[in-house]
Amino acid sequence: MSLLIVGSIALDSIDTPLEKHTDMLGGSASYAAIAASFFCPVRLVGVVGTDFPKPFTELFSRFKIDTEGLKYEEGKTFRWHGKYEWDYNTRSTLSVDLNVFEKFNPVLPASYQSSPYVLLANIHPALQMNVFNQVKNPKFVVADTMDLWINIAQEDLRALLRKVDMLILNDSEAREFTKETSLIRAGRKMLGMGPQYVIIKKGEHGSLLFGDNKFFSAGAYPLEDLHDPTGAGDTFAGALMGHLAGTGGDITFEAIRKGIIYGSTLASFNVEAFSLGRLQTVTQEQISERFEKLKLYSQF
């Protein structure tokens, strides 16, 4: 079954202690869509400017991503410039130019409105709600979020949580949102806000799943080759939802557990190169091999 993904599409510039790269394909929707495409058909909704490089559009086509919902507006594409420190966890934003993304108002093509699975990637929760209201009888809707929306749009975020089936956010965001130091208490508190499931990402330390009066802690794949952690969380969410849509079965705690392992697997490949470079070369055989190893690490 098809997965609808709505989010940002950007041109990223990344500085690390060892390398610098400019004008690479980025954005939450880009990472999520490529990752999900390994498992199911993907419908992409986003906005780019007239300066958006043709090879990036061709990359979406290569992965058979439906881009009917990708709008081209007069002007420049959203740009982000970030810098990582030696631990690759500490990141600072050097510049942000929203450009055409500033007035992004997602309107779903008619063919997208019946999408059974929906990933509302990281954009303003009011825009996520706008998309939610355009989809007819979805089977499973997931929202990703970030600290910015917790700080400036919490009312919109809380309204969204009363509608969606699952929330994904990282550990620092979970603590900030709930004012709980314990991630266990934070996860349970967010379940009380509306979603049936909550996933808390912990970066290199894995993730936590809450729901159905159950709890699951998943490990992360141990890596020796780390180049660029940008988009790892979006890759995780995309692969997770791609797996669920690809099976087309009932959404259960066990199904999400397996999706988390696939999400962590694809995220581990993503960080091995800048931008989407590694996801462009990974094979299904490599994914399956690493998935099986990660299952053992996570005692799945």
HELIX and SHEET records of a PDB file:
HELIX    1   1 SER A   28  ALA A   36  1                                   9    
HELIX    2   2 LYS A   54  ARG A   62  1                                   9    
HELIX    3   3 ASN A   99  LYS A  103  5                                   5    
HELIX    4   4 ALA A  110  TYR A  112  5                                   3    
HELIX    5   5 PRO A  125  GLN A  134  1                                  10    
HELIX    6   6 ASP A  147  ILE A  152  1                                   6    
HELIX    7   7 GLN A  154  LEU A  161  1                                   8    
HELIX    8   8 ASP A  171  THR A  178  1                                   8    
HELIX    9   9 LEU A  183  LEU A  191  1                                   9    
HELIX   10  10 GLY A  203  HIS A  205  5                                   3    
HELIX   11  11 ALA A  232  THR A  247  1                                  16    
HELIX   12  12 PHE A  253  ASN A  270  1                                  18    
HELIX   13  13 GLN A  284  TYR A  297  1                                  14    
SHEET    1   A 9 ILE A  65  GLU A  73  0                                        
SHEET    2   A 9 VAL A  42  GLY A  49  1                                        
SHEET    3   A 9 LEU A   3  VAL A   6  1                                        
SHEET    4   A 9 TYR A 117  LEU A 120  1                                        
SHEET    5   A 9 PHE A 140  ASP A 144  1                                        
SHEET    6   A 9 MET A 166  ASN A 170  1                                        
SHEET    7   A 9 TYR A 197  LYS A 201  1                                        
SHEET    8   A 9 SER A 207  GLY A 211 -1                                        
SHEET    9   A 9 LYS A 214  ALA A 218 -1                                        
SHEET    1   B 4 LYS A  20  GLY A  26  0                                        
SHEET    2   B 4 ALA A  10  ASP A  15 -1                                        
SHEET    3   B 4 ARG A  79  TYR A  84  1                                        
SHEET    4   B 4 ARG A  91  ASP A  97 -1                                        
END                                                                             
